[in-house]
Amino acid sequence: VLDRLEKAMPWQSAPMLFEDGYDFALLYYRLGRLETFTALVSRLEKQFKAETAEGAPSNPYIYGQMIRLYDLANNFSAELEVLERLAQFRPNDASIRERIDTVQAILKRTSPARAN
């Protein structure tokens, strides 16, 4: 079904709301179509950066959606950047601090050992 939809309305060239792109990315991820998922995440990342360049976006959920996509893509360094930006807007939110700590621990475990 997604293949037919993509032929009728190619997501690469069609304008798309961030929320719709997010939903499509999750569908492709769940179906194991990781190449398309990754391409959609890249497109959404550009939209996210444009929408949040001036600070808080008009849609506060966009931060959570981008965090989720980065988490699924195992892009923990990008996820950490978004979490740290979000923490600036919500400094008293313990759940954000907990996730930052978790992601930092993941990055520490997965980073190659540095030679001195």
BABA-74528 format. One line per 10 residues: number of its first residue (from 1); their letters; for each residue x, y, z of C-alpha. Coordinates in nm, 4 decimals. Each point is the difference from the previous one (the first is absolute). Layout:
residues N
NUM	a	X:Y:Z; ... $
This chain:
residues 116
1	vldrlekamp	0.0000:0.0000:0.0000; 0.2810:0.2422:0.0854; 0.1685:-0.0767:-0.3317; -0.3170:0.0952:-0.1887; -0.0410:0.3138:0.2075; 0.3621:0.0930:-0.0636; -0.0486:-0.0421:-0.3763; -0.3133:0.2155:0.0032; 0.1483:0.2643:0.2297; 0.3783:-0.0301:0.0341 $
11	wqsapmlfed	0.0995:0.1231:0.3446; 0.3381:0.1163:-0.1315; -0.1560:0.2780:-0.2040; -0.3393:0.0576:0.1616; -0.0331:0.2606:0.2723; -0.0738:-0.1695:0.3288; -0.0853:0.1156:0.3496; 0.2519:-0.1114:0.2599; -0.2659:-0.2041:0.1800; -0.0915:-0.1887:-0.3178 $
21	gydfallyyr	0.3649:-0.0711:-0.0763; 0.0437:-0.1266:0.3553; -0.2943:-0.2386:-0.0399; 0.1356:-0.1292:-0.3326; 0.3481:-0.0451:0.1470; -0.1424:-0.2113:0.2823; -0.1936:-0.2124:-0.2480; 0.3108:-0.0654:-0.2078; 0.1973:-0.0814:0.3150; -0.2638:-0.2463:0.1213 $
31	lgrletftal	-0.0019:-0.1680:-0.3396; 0.3774:-0.0373:0.0020; 0.0503:0.2404:-0.2901; 0.2988:0.1614:0.1681; 0.1424:0.1674:-0.3098; -0.3219:0.1960:-0.0524; -0.0285:0.0615:0.3752; 0.3521:0.1465:0.0047; -0.0731:0.2213:-0.3007; -0.3164:0.1298:0.1647 $
41	vsrlekqfka	0.1854:0.0689:0.3250; 0.2549:0.2025:-0.1974; -0.2778:0.2038:-0.1603; -0.1755:0.0503:0.3329; 0.3265:0.1024:0.1616; 0.0290:0.2878:-0.2477; -0.3588:0.1048:0.0713; 0.0630:-0.0250:0.3738; 0.3101:0.2167:-0.0165; -0.1805:0.2611:-0.2094 $
51	etaegapsnp	-0.3026:0.0046:0.2303; 0.2043:0.0192:0.3208; 0.2762:0.2350:-0.1161; -0.1557:0.2964:0.1793; -0.0628:-0.1844:0.3250; -0.3229:-0.1617:0.1112; -0.2074:-0.1248:-0.2951; -0.3696:0.0633:-0.0441; -0.0471:-0.3761:0.0482; 0.1685:-0.1109:0.3247 $
61	yiygqmirly	-0.0549:-0.3677:-0.0854; 0.2518:0.0246:-0.2817; 0.2835:-0.0393:0.2529; -0.1395:-0.3280:0.1325; -0.0614:-0.1281:-0.3496; 0.3564:0.0763:-0.1090; 0.1378:-0.1597:0.3170; -0.2005:-0.3149:-0.0757; 0.1255:-0.0146:-0.3592; 0.3621:0.0458:0.1057 $
71	dlannfsael	-0.0456:-0.2699:0.2629; -0.1372:-0.2463:-0.2559; 0.2834:0.0890:-0.2371; 0.2567:-0.0504:0.2794; 0.1238:0.3526:-0.0628; 0.0623:0.0710:0.3658; 0.2271:0.2999:-0.0478; -0.2729:0.1801:-0.1970; -0.2584:-0.1112:0.2557; 0.2155:0.1472:0.2778 $
81	evlerlaqfr	0.0221:0.3339:-0.1821; -0.3795:0.0205:-0.0265; -0.0446:-0.1035:0.3629; 0.2424:0.2686:0.1151; -0.1848:0.2643:-0.2033; -0.3303:-0.1188:0.1435; 0.1426:0.0154:0.3526; 0.0655:0.3713:-0.0537; -0.3739:0.0562:-0.0450; -0.0999:-0.2377:0.2800 $
91	pndasireri	0.2804:0.0119:0.2577; -0.2101:-0.1498:0.2816; -0.1157:-0.3059:-0.1955; 0.1622:-0.3005:0.1705; -0.0948:-0.2366:-0.2838; 0.2115:0.1989:-0.2445; 0.2974:-0.0072:0.2390; -0.0445:-0.3776:0.0434; -0.0031:-0.0555:-0.3751; 0.3089:0.2196:-0.0417 $
101	dtvqailkrt	0.1789:-0.2125:0.2607; -0.1108:-0.3205:-0.1750; 0.1141:0.1184:-0.3428; 0.3336:0.1201:0.1402; 0.0517:-0.3448:0.1538; -0.0798:-0.1661:-0.3336; 0.2456:0.2270:-0.1791; 0.2661:-0.0693:0.2588; -0.0458:-0.3773:-0.0411; -0.0006:0.0109:-0.3794 $
111	sparan	0.2810:0.2519:-0.0520; 0.3269:-0.1580:-0.1081; 0.2759:0.0219:0.2581; 0.2177:0.3041:-0.0539; 0.3729:-0.0421:-0.0254; 0.2072:0.2302:0.2190 $
